[in-house]
Amino acid sequence: MSFFDNHLLNLVVFLPLVFAALVALLPAGEHGQIRTITFIAMVVDLVFGVWAYMTYVPGGPEFQLEYRARWFDLFGTSYHIGVDGLAVSLLLLTVFLGPLVVLASTTYIKFRIKEFHLALLVLQTTMLGALVSLDVLLFYIFFEAMLIPMYLLVGVWGAEDRQMAAVKFFLYTLAGSLLMLVAVIAVYFISAPVGARSFDYASIYNGLLDANRQLSACTTAGTCDSLTGLAATLHTWGPWLFAAFAIAFAVKVPMWPLHTWLPDAHVQAPVAGSMILAGVTLKMGTFGFWRYAIPFFPVATQQARPFLATLAVIGIVYGALMCLAQRDIKKLIAYSSVSHLGYCMLGILAITAEGATGSAYQMLNHGVSTGALFLLFGYLYERRHSRLMADYGGIAKVMPVFTAAFVIITFSSIAVPGTNGFIGEFLVLLGTFKSDLGEAAGNPHLTAVFGAFATLGVILGAAYMLWMVQKVFFGGITHRENQHLTDMNLREGLTVLPFIVLVAVMGLQPQPFLDRLEPSTDRFLARARVGTPGAELQEDRLRVEVMSLPSRQVVAAPSAPVPLAAAPAVPSPRQ
């Protein structure tokens, strides 16, 4: 790699933090300069993020644009970053949302402008850092650091019950993260002997691989009495360690019944907080299952698949039914996230090529469609200052352009063919019906039941979204306040247009995006199937290959001192 490529991810991750330092130096009253510098930071970060996405070669090594430096040698951790196909795609989504979030907040945020934009920039760095981390401890640090700026966005600039929602969000996610920290330390100690221990992702995964294969073989044979060493440890503690990772990531997704913090956080958050939360932060949960929980513990995953898939399907149907019961528009969009993220989890747990690909694509789709829904409602709330459907009705007559944009994004959310949402949900459902989940659970009809209930979520999704659109936008204008609403202005149109373009491009031309996801999907399936009885393993895709740790700079030992020649005798003045 060139010097620039070698440091490209460092630029993408830390550029917002550099601009945050510039914003910190500005006087608090310079609102225009603060917004401008923050917007420039996000645009420049978008340029470098697109460069990283285009630089990634689908047929190349698994992890690309790597950079690794020594950090804490005593603890076996290094500063190691790089991207695979899924990480670079989520990175692109993150930098895509950055400038739009700043534009969306231009008139929405009216106090503590400087602190708000500092929180946005710091949050951007933490999210990007978590996506590119190839050291498990480094990932945990970024994963935890996200809590602070997001807590501030909800708790300081949120609605009337913002403090309750912020504390609930913080406690839920912190509790799950602490469980994961215990599991991270445990796998650090068991994955390698003393002297070879490392927090590096490849070291931990490769250290567990042979033991996982032995454990899978003994599980297939029906007896595991003769296991020794690491395989015996995984047999005893593997399910508990997997549970610790799974709970942490399930809270972040969030999966039912750990979802209760999400509607409150979304409803109370400002438009920027809702866009980031839906677009990127929730994906840290599904990304964590994909990258860490399932590859580290494939046997425990296989045992827990029916249970986790059941929770995913309950989340799909429950989230949709809760949407039908809502009268608060923002809470309806929030519960739709619970339903849509259920498809992501179901696709991962199907462990089929179609399911995994659909799950990865749905992560991107959800960030586009639900992020745009929160953006559009934020603009509507600025005009009307009400979240209740009953306070609207017939506004398509006075806001035709806004209505057209909202309907297009709604079509994306309910997976109308030709939009991005259709590709992801179709692949997830196809992968679920093709899954061997039913055989693993001892019930040959279980797969059909999972697919059928997930399909019910699609039908309910169309029902609640179209019902909401009809109540808000069509019919007669029943409130005098709605007669004077202004249509979308130029700034708002420029913010919404990129979402509409992506809805069409990802729906009509998905292959360029799928090409970059395919290598990650293939390797994820190979590693997840280690725990599947009788599965044919693709040996060339099992091990993780990364760049080696830079060698220490050896300082040459100083040479022995050379004795000085004896100085000639100086005659005495008396002589």
C-alpha positions as CSV (number, residue, x, y, z in Angstrom):
1,M,0.0,0.0,0.0
2,S,1.0,3.6,-0.5
3,F,1.7,5.8,2.5
4,F,-1.7,7.5,1.9
5,D,-3.6,4.2,1.8
6,N,-1.8,3.0,4.9
7,H,-3.1,6.0,6.8
8,L,-6.4,6.5,5.1
9,L,-8.5,4.9,7.8
10,N,-6.7,7.0,10.4
11,L,-7.8,10.1,8.5
12,V,-11.4,8.9,8.2
13,V,-11.6,8.1,11.9
14,F,-9.8,11.0,13.5
15,L,-10.5,13.9,11.1
16,P,-13.7,14.8,13.0
17,L,-11.8,14.8,16.2
18,V,-9.2,17.3,14.7
19,F,-12.0,19.6,13.6
20,A,-13.6,19.2,17.0
21,A,-10.5,20.7,18.5
22,L,-10.9,23.7,16.1
23,V,-14.5,24.1,17.1
24,A,-13.5,24.0,20.7
25,L,-11.2,27.0,20.1
26,L,-14.1,29.1,18.7
27,P,-16.1,31.5,20.9
28,A,-19.5,30.0,21.8
29,G,-21.4,32.8,20.1
30,E,-19.9,32.2,16.7
31,H,-22.8,29.9,15.6
32,G,-22.3,30.3,11.9
33,Q,-18.6,29.5,12.0
34,I,-19.2,26.5,14.3
35,R,-21.9,25.1,11.9
36,T,-19.7,25.8,8.9
37,I,-16.6,24.1,10.3
38,T,-18.5,21.1,11.5
39,F,-20.2,20.7,8.0
40,I,-16.8,21.0,6.3
41,A,-15.4,18.4,8.6
42,M,-18.2,16.0,7.7
43,V,-17.9,16.7,4.0
44,V,-14.1,16.1,4.0
45,D,-14.7,12.9,6.0
46,L,-17.2,11.8,3.5
47,V,-14.7,12.3,0.7
48,F,-12.1,10.2,2.5
49,G,-14.8,7.6,3.4
50,V,-15.8,7.3,-0.3
51,W,-12.2,7.0,-1.2
52,A,-11.7,4.1,1.3
53,Y,-14.9,2.4,0.0
54,M,-13.7,2.6,-3.6
55,T,-10.2,1.5,-2.7
56,Y,-11.5,-1.7,-1.1
57,V,-11.0,-4.6,-3.6
58,P,-13.6,-7.3,-3.2
59,G,-11.3,-10.0,-4.5
60,G,-8.4,-8.9,-2.4
61,P,-7.4,-9.9,1.2
62,E,-10.1,-10.1,3.8
63,F,-9.0,-7.0,5.7
64,Q,-7.6,-4.1,3.7
65,L,-6.3,-0.6,4.3
66,E,-4.7,-2.0,7.5
67,Y,-2.6,0.0,9.9
68,R,-1.0,-1.5,12.9
69,A,1.2,0.0,15.6
70,R,2.5,-1.1,19.0
71,W,0.4,0.2,21.9
72,F,0.5,-1.7,25.2
73,D,2.8,-4.6,24.6
74,L,2.5,-5.7,28.3
75,F,-1.2,-6.5,27.8
76,G,-0.9,-7.8,24.2
77,T,-3.0,-5.0,22.6
78,S,-2.0,-2.9,19.6
79,Y,-3.6,-0.1,17.7
80,H,-4.8,-2.2,14.7
81,I,-7.4,-1.0,12.2
82,G,-8.7,-2.3,8.9
83,V,-11.9,-3.0,7.0
84,D,-13.6,-5.9,5.3
85,G,-16.6,-5.6,3.0
86,L,-19.2,-5.2,5.7
87,A,-17.1,-2.7,7.8
88,V,-16.3,-0.5,4.8
89,S,-20.0,-0.5,3.7
90,L,-21.1,0.6,7.2
91,L,-18.3,3.1,7.2
92,L,-19.7,4.6,4.0
93,L,-23.1,4.8,5.6
94,T,-21.7,6.6,8.6
95,V,-19.8,9.3,6.6
96,F,-22.8,9.7,4.3
97,L,-25.0,10.6,7.2
98,G,-22.5,13.0,8.8
99,P,-23.1,16.2,6.6
100,L,-26.8,15.5,6.4
101,V,-27.1,15.4,10.2
102,V,-25.4,18.8,10.4
103,L,-27.7,20.4,7.8
104,A,-30.8,18.9,9.5
105,S,-29.8,20.5,12.8
106,T,-29.2,24.0,11.4
107,T,-32.5,25.5,12.6
108,Y,-33.6,22.7,15.0
109,I,-30.8,23.3,17.6
110,K,-31.1,26.7,19.1
111,F,-29.0,26.6,22.3
112,R,-25.5,25.3,23.3
113,I,-24.7,25.2,19.6
114,K,-20.9,24.7,20.2
115,E,-21.4,21.8,22.6
116,F,-23.9,20.1,20.3
117,H,-21.5,20.1,17.3
118,L,-18.6,19.0,19.5
119,A,-20.8,16.0,20.5
120,L,-21.5,15.2,16.9
121,L,-17.9,15.2,15.9
122,V,-16.7,13.1,18.8
123,L,-19.6,10.6,18.2
124,Q,-18.5,10.4,14.5
125,T,-15.0,9.4,15.6
126,T,-16.2,6.8,18.0
127,M,-18.6,5.1,15.6
128,L,-16.0,5.0,12.8
129,G,-13.3,3.7,15.3
130,A,-15.6,0.8,16.4
131,L,-16.2,-0.2,12.8
132,V,-12.5,-0.3,11.7
133,S,-11.0,-1.8,14.9
134,L,-9.2,-5.1,14.5
135,D,-8.1,-5.3,18.2
136,V,-10.9,-6.5,20.5
137,L,-9.9,-4.2,23.3
138,L,-9.7,-1.2,20.9
139,F,-13.2,-2.1,19.6
140,Y,-14.5,-2.2,23.2
141,I,-13.0,1.3,23.9
142,F,-14.7,2.9,20.9
143,F,-17.9,0.9,21.5
144,E,-18.1,2.3,25.1
145,A,-17.0,5.8,24.1
146,M,-20.1,6.1,21.9
147,L,-22.3,6.2,25.0
148,I,-21.1,9.6,26.2
149,P,-21.8,11.8,23.2
150,M,-25.1,10.0,22.4
151,Y,-26.1,10.4,26.1
152,L,-25.5,14.1,25.8
153,L,-27.4,14.4,22.5
154,V,-30.5,12.9,24.0
155,G,-30.1,14.3,27.6
156,V,-29.3,17.9,26.7
157,W,-31.0,18.6,23.4
158,G,-33.9,16.2,23.6
159,A,-37.6,16.8,24.3
160,E,-39.4,17.2,27.6
161,D,-38.6,13.7,29.1
162,R,-35.0,13.7,27.7
163,Q,-33.2,13.0,31.0
164,M,-35.2,9.9,31.7
165,A,-34.7,8.6,28.2
166,A,-30.9,9.4,28.3
167,V,-30.4,7.6,31.6
168,K,-32.4,4.6,30.5
169,F,-30.3,4.4,27.3
170,F,-27.1,4.7,29.2
171,L,-27.9,2.1,31.9
172,Y,-29.1,-0.5,29.4
173,T,-26.1,-0.2,27.1
174,L,-23.6,0.1,29.9
175,A,-24.9,-3.0,31.7
176,G,-24.6,-5.0,28.4
177,S,-21.1,-3.6,27.7
178,L,-19.8,-4.5,31.1
179,L,-20.8,-8.1,30.5
180,M,-19.0,-8.0,27.2
181,L,-15.8,-6.7,28.9
182,V,-15.8,-9.7,31.3
183,A,-16.1,-12.0,28.2
184,V,-13.4,-10.1,26.3
185,I,-10.9,-10.5,29.2
186,A,-11.9,-14.2,29.5
187,V,-11.2,-15.0,25.8
188,Y,-7.9,-13.1,26.1
189,F,-6.8,-15.5,28.8
190,I,-8.1,-18.8,27.4
191,S,-7.3,-18.3,23.7
192,A,-3.5,-18.4,24.0
193,P,-0.9,-19.5,26.6
194,V,1.1,-17.2,28.8
195,G,3.5,-15.2,26.7
196,A,1.5,-15.4,23.5
197,R,-1.7,-13.7,24.7
198,S,-3.1,-10.9,22.6
199,F,-6.3,-8.9,22.2
200,D,-5.8,-8.8,18.4
201,Y,-8.9,-10.1,16.6
202,A,-7.0,-12.6,14.5
203,S,-5.0,-14.0,17.4
204,I,-8.2,-14.6,19.5
205,Y,-10.2,-16.1,16.7
206,N,-7.4,-18.3,15.3
207,G,-6.6,-19.4,18.9
208,L,-10.2,-20.6,19.4
209,L,-10.6,-22.1,16.0
210,D,-9.1,-25.6,16.5
211,A,-10.9,-25.9,19.9
212,N,-14.2,-25.0,18.3
213,R,-13.7,-27.6,15.6
214,Q,-13.0,-30.3,18.2
215,L,-16.0,-29.2,20.2
216,S,-18.2,-29.3,17.1
217,A,-17.0,-32.8,16.2
218,C,-17.6,-34.1,19.7
219,T,-21.1,-32.5,19.7
220,T,-21.9,-34.3,16.4
221,A,-20.6,-37.6,17.8
222,G,-22.8,-37.2,20.9
223,T,-20.1,-37.4,23.6
224,C,-17.6,-34.8,24.8
225,D,-16.1,-36.7,27.8
226,S,-12.6,-36.9,26.3
227,L,-12.0,-33.2,25.6
228,T,-9.0,-31.6,27.2
229,G,-7.4,-28.1,27.2
230,L,-9.1,-25.2,25.5
231,A,-11.8,-27.4,23.9
232,A,-12.9,-28.5,27.4
233,T,-12.9,-25.0,28.6
234,L,-15.1,-23.9,25.7
235,H,-17.4,-26.8,26.3
236,T,-17.9,-25.6,29.9
237,W,-17.7,-21.8,29.6
238,G,-18.3,-21.2,25.9
239,P,-22.1,-20.8,26.2
240,W,-21.7,-18.3,29.1
241,L,-19.1,-16.3,27.2
242,F,-21.3,-16.3,24.1
243,A,-24.3,-15.1,26.3
244,A,-22.2,-12.2,27.6
245,F,-21.3,-11.0,24.0
246,A,-24.9,-11.7,22.8
247,I,-26.6,-9.7,25.6
248,A,-24.3,-6.7,25.0
249,F,-25.0,-6.7,21.2
250,A,-28.7,-7.6,21.7
251,V,-29.2,-4.5,23.8
252,K,-27.6,-2.4,21.1
253,V,-29.6,-3.9,18.2
254,P,-32.1,-3.9,20.2
255,M,-33.7,-7.3,20.3
256,W,-36.9,-8.0,22.1
257,P,-37.3,-7.9,25.1
258,L,-34.2,-5.7,25.6
259,H,-35.7,-3.0,23.3
260,T,-37.6,-0.8,25.7
261,W,-34.9,1.9,25.9
262,L,-35.2,2.5,22.1
263,P,-38.6,4.1,21.7
264,D,-38.0,6.5,24.6
265,A,-34.6,7.5,23.2
266,H,-35.9,8.0,19.7
267,V,-38.9,10.1,20.8
268,Q,-36.9,12.3,23.1
269,A,-33.8,12.7,20.9
270,P,-33.3,15.7,18.6
271,V,-33.5,14.9,14.9
272,A,-29.7,14.5,14.7
273,G,-29.8,12.0,17.5
274,S,-32.5,9.9,16.0
275,M,-30.8,9.9,12.6
276,I,-27.5,8.7,14.0
277,L,-29.1,6.3,16.4
278,A,-31.2,4.6,13.7
279,G,-28.6,4.9,11.0
280,V,-25.4,3.7,12.7
281,T,-25.5,3.1,16.4
282,L,-28.0,0.3,16.3
283,K,-25.9,-1.4,13.6
284,M,-23.1,-1.9,16.2
285,G,-25.2,-4.6,17.7
286,T,-25.8,-6.6,14.4
287,F,-22.1,-5.9,13.4
288,G,-21.0,-7.3,16.8
289,F,-22.9,-10.5,16.3
290,W,-21.4,-10.8,12.8
291,R,-17.8,-10.0,13.7
292,Y,-17.3,-11.3,17.2
293,A,-20.1,-13.3,19.0
294,I,-20.8,-15.9,16.3
295,P,-17.3,-16.5,14.9
296,F,-15.8,-16.7,18.4
297,F,-18.4,-19.2,19.6
298,P,-20.0,-21.1,16.6
299,V,-20.9,-24.1,18.7
300,A,-22.7,-22.0,21.3
301,T,-24.3,-20.1,18.5
302,Q,-25.7,-23.3,17.0
303,Q,-27.2,-24.3,20.3
304,A,-28.8,-20.8,20.8
305,R,-30.0,-20.3,17.2
306,P,-33.6,-21.4,17.7
307,F,-33.9,-19.2,20.8
308,L,-32.3,-16.2,19.2
309,A,-34.3,-16.6,16.0
310,T,-37.5,-16.8,18.0
311,L,-36.6,-13.5,19.7
312,A,-35.8,-12.0,16.3
313,V,-39.2,-13.1,14.9
314,I,-41.0,-11.9,18.0
315,G,-39.3,-8.5,17.5
316,I,-40.4,-8.4,13.9
317,V,-44.1,-9.0,14.7
318,Y,-44.2,-7.2,18.1
319,G,-42.6,-4.1,16.6
320,A,-45.1,-4.0,13.8
321,L,-48.1,-4.5,16.1
322,M,-46.8,-1.8,18.4
323,C,-46.6,0.5,15.4
324,L,-50.3,-0.1,14.6
325,A,-51.1,0.9,18.2
326,Q,-49.3,4.2,18.1
327,R,-50.7,7.7,17.7
328,D,-47.3,9.3,18.1
329,I,-45.6,9.5,14.7
330,K,-42.0,9.5,16.1
331,K,-42.8,6.5,18.4
332,L,-44.2,4.7,15.4
333,I,-41.0,5.2,13.4
334,A,-39.0,4.1,16.5
335,Y,-40.9,0.8,16.9
336,S,-40.5,0.2,13.2
337,S,-36.8,0.0,13.9
338,V,-37.4,-2.9,16.3
339,S,-39.2,-4.7,13.5
340,H,-36.7,-4.0,10.8
341,L,-33.6,-4.9,12.9
342,G,-35.4,-8.2,13.6
343,Y,-34.9,-9.0,9.9
344,C,-31.2,-8.3,10.2
345,M,-30.9,-10.7,13.1
346,L,-33.0,-13.4,11.4
347,G,-30.8,-13.2,8.3
348,I,-27.6,-13.6,10.4
349,L,-29.1,-16.6,12.3
350,A,-30.3,-18.3,9.1
351,I,-26.6,-19.0,8.3
352,T,-27.3,-19.1,4.6
353,A,-25.7,-17.1,1.8
354,E,-29.0,-15.3,1.0
355,G,-29.8,-14.7,4.6
356,A,-26.4,-13.2,5.5
357,T,-26.3,-11.1,2.4
358,G,-29.8,-9.8,3.0
359,S,-28.9,-9.0,6.6
360,A,-25.9,-7.0,5.7
361,Y,-27.8,-5.2,2.9
362,Q,-30.7,-4.5,5.3
363,M,-28.3,-2.9,7.8
364,L,-27.5,-0.3,5.1
365,N,-31.1,0.0,4.0
366,H,-32.4,0.7,7.5
367,G,-29.9,3.5,7.9
368,V,-31.1,5.1,4.7
369,S,-34.9,4.6,5.0
370,T,-35.4,5.1,8.8
371,G,-32.8,7.9,9.0
372,A,-34.7,9.7,6.2
373,L,-38.0,9.2,8.0
374,F,-36.7,10.8,11.2
375,L,-35.2,13.6,9.1
376,L,-38.5,14.3,7.4
377,F,-40.5,14.2,10.5
378,G,-38.0,16.5,12.2
379,Y,-38.8,19.1,9.5
380,L,-42.5,18.6,10.0
381,Y,-42.1,18.9,13.8
382,E,-40.3,22.2,13.4
383,R,-43.3,23.6,11.6
384,R,-46.1,22.2,13.7
385,H,-44.5,21.2,17.1
386,S,-46.7,18.1,17.5
387,R,-46.0,14.4,17.2
388,L,-49.6,13.3,17.2
389,M,-51.3,12.1,14.0
390,A,-54.5,13.6,15.1
391,D,-53.0,17.1,14.8
392,Y,-52.3,16.6,11.1
393,G,-54.4,15.5,8.1
394,G,-54.6,16.8,4.6
395,I,-51.2,18.5,4.6
396,A,-50.4,17.1,1.1
397,K,-52.5,20.0,-0.2
398,V,-50.1,22.6,1.3
399,M,-46.9,20.6,1.3
400,P,-46.9,18.6,-2.0
401,V,-43.1,18.3,-2.4
402,F,-42.6,17.2,1.2
403,T,-45.4,14.7,0.8
404,A,-43.9,13.2,-2.3
405,A,-40.5,12.8,-0.6
406,F,-42.1,11.2,2.5
407,V,-44.1,8.7,0.3
408,I,-41.0,7.6,-1.5
409,I,-39.2,7.0,1.7
410,T,-42.2,5.1,3.0
411,F,-42.1,2.8,0.0
412,S,-38.5,2.1,0.8
413,S,-39.4,1.3,4.4
414,I,-42.2,-1.1,3.4
415,A,-40.0,-2.8,0.8
416,V,-41.8,-1.9,-2.4
417,P,-40.1,-3.6,-5.4
418,G,-37.7,-1.1,-7.0
419,T,-36.6,0.3,-3.7
420,N,-33.6,-0.6,-1.5
421,G,-35.8,-2.2,1.2
422,F,-37.1,-4.8,-1.1
423,I,-33.7,-6.3,-1.9
424,G,-32.7,-6.7,1.8
425,E,-36.0,-8.2,3.1
426,F,-36.4,-10.5,0.1
427,L,-33.0,-12.0,0.6
428,V,-33.5,-12.4,4.3
429,L,-36.8,-14.2,3.8
430,L,-35.4,-16.4,1.0
431,G,-32.4,-17.2,3.3
432,T,-34.7,-18.1,6.2
433,F,-36.8,-20.5,4.1
434,K,-33.6,-22.1,2.9
435,S,-32.0,-22.4,6.3
436,D,-31.3,-25.6,8.1
437,L,-32.5,-24.1,11.3
438,G,-35.4,-26.5,11.6
439,E,-33.2,-29.6,11.5
440,A,-30.9,-28.1,14.1
441,A,-33.8,-27.6,16.4
442,G,-35.2,-31.1,15.9
443,N,-38.3,-29.9,14.1
444,P,-38.4,-30.1,10.3
445,H,-41.3,-27.6,10.1
446,L,-39.6,-24.9,12.2
447,T,-38.0,-23.1,9.2
448,A,-41.3,-22.6,7.5
449,V,-42.8,-21.2,10.7
450,F,-40.0,-18.7,11.1
451,G,-40.3,-17.6,7.5
452,A,-44.1,-17.3,7.7
453,F,-44.0,-15.1,10.8
454,A,-41.3,-12.9,9.3
455,T,-43.5,-12.5,6.2
456,L,-46.3,-11.4,8.4
457,G,-44.1,-8.6,9.5
458,V,-43.8,-7.4,5.9
459,I,-47.6,-7.2,5.6
460,L,-48.0,-5.4,8.9
461,G,-45.2,-3.0,8.0
462,A,-47.2,-1.9,4.9
463,A,-50.3,-1.6,7.0
464,Y,-48.9,0.7,9.7
465,M,-46.8,2.9,7.4
466,L,-49.6,3.5,4.8
467,W,-52.1,4.1,7.6
468,M,-49.8,6.7,9.1
469,V,-49.3,8.4,5.7
470,Q,-53.1,8.4,5.0
471,K,-53.8,10.0,8.5
472,V,-51.1,12.6,8.2
473,F,-51.0,13.7,4.6
474,F,-54.4,12.9,3.0
475,G,-58.0,13.7,3.5
476,G,-59.3,17.1,4.5
477,I,-57.5,19.7,6.5
478,T,-59.2,19.6,9.9
479,H,-56.9,22.0,11.8
480,R,-56.5,25.6,10.8
481,E,-52.8,25.6,11.8
482,N,-52.1,23.2,9.0
483,Q,-53.4,25.5,6.3
484,H,-50.4,27.8,6.6
485,L,-47.6,25.2,6.7
486,T,-44.8,25.9,4.2
487,D,-43.4,23.3,1.8
488,M,-39.9,22.1,1.8
489,N,-37.2,24.8,1.3
490,L,-34.0,24.5,-0.6
491,R,-31.8,23.5,2.3
492,E,-34.3,20.8,3.4
493,G,-34.6,19.5,-0.2
494,L,-30.8,19.2,-0.6
495,T,-30.7,17.2,2.6
496,V,-33.5,14.8,1.6
497,L,-32.4,14.4,-2.0
498,P,-29.4,12.1,-1.3
499,F,-31.6,9.7,0.6
500,I,-34.1,9.5,-2.3
501,V,-31.2,8.9,-4.8
502,L,-29.9,6.1,-2.6
503,V,-33.3,4.5,-2.3
504,A,-33.5,4.3,-6.1
505,V,-29.8,3.3,-6.7
506,M,-29.7,0.6,-4.1
507,G,-33.1,-0.7,-5.2
508,L,-32.4,-0.8,-9.0
509,Q,-28.6,-1.4,-9.0
510,P,-27.7,-3.3,-5.9
511,Q,-24.9,-5.4,-7.4
512,P,-22.0,-2.9,-6.8
513,F,-22.9,-2.9,-3.1
514,L,-23.4,-6.6,-2.9
515,D,-20.0,-7.2,-4.6
516,R,-18.3,-5.6,-1.6
517,L,-20.4,-7.5,0.9
518,E,-20.0,-10.9,-0.8
519,P,-16.4,-11.7,0.5
520,S,-17.4,-10.9,4.1
521,T,-20.6,-13.0,3.7
522,D,-18.6,-16.0,2.5
523,R,-16.2,-15.8,5.3
524,F,-18.9,-15.2,7.9
525,L,-20.7,-18.3,6.7
526,A,-17.6,-20.5,6.7
527,R,-16.8,-19.5,10.3
528,A,-20.4,-19.8,11.6
529,R,-20.7,-23.3,10.1
530,V,-17.9,-24.5,12.2
531,G,-20.5,-25.2,14.9
532,T,-23.0,-26.7,12.5
533,P,-23.1,-30.6,12.6
534,G,-22.1,-32.2,9.3
535,A,-21.4,-28.9,7.6
536,E,-18.8,-28.9,4.8
537,L,-16.2,-26.4,5.9
538,Q,-14.3,-24.1,3.5
539,E,-10.8,-24.4,4.9
540,D,-9.4,-21.5,2.9
541,R,-11.9,-19.1,4.5
542,L,-11.7,-20.2,8.1
543,R,-8.5,-18.6,9.4
544,V,-8.1,-14.8,9.8
545,E,-5.0,-13.3,8.1
546,V,-3.9,-9.9,9.1
547,M,-0.7,-7.9,8.9
548,S,2.0,-8.8,11.5
549,L,2.8,-6.6,14.5
550,P,5.7,-4.2,13.7
551,S,8.9,-5.3,15.2
552,R,10.5,-3.3,18.0
553,Q,13.2,-0.9,17.0
554,V,16.3,-2.3,18.4
555,V,18.7,0.3,19.7
556,A,22.3,-0.6,19.2
557,A,24.2,-1.2,22.5
558,P,26.9,1.5,23.1
559,S,30.4,0.3,22.3
560,A,32.9,0.0,25.1
561,P,34.6,3.3,25.9
562,V,37.9,3.8,24.2
563,P,40.7,4.9,26.6
564,L,42.1,8.3,25.9
565,A,45.8,8.5,25.0
566,A,47.9,9.7,27.8
567,A,48.5,13.5,27.5
568,P,52.2,14.5,27.1
569,A,53.8,15.8,30.2
570,V,53.9,19.6,30.5
571,P,57.2,20.9,31.7
572,S,57.0,22.8,35.0
573,P,57.5,26.5,34.8
574,R,60.4,26.2,37.3
575,Q,62.3,23.9,35.0
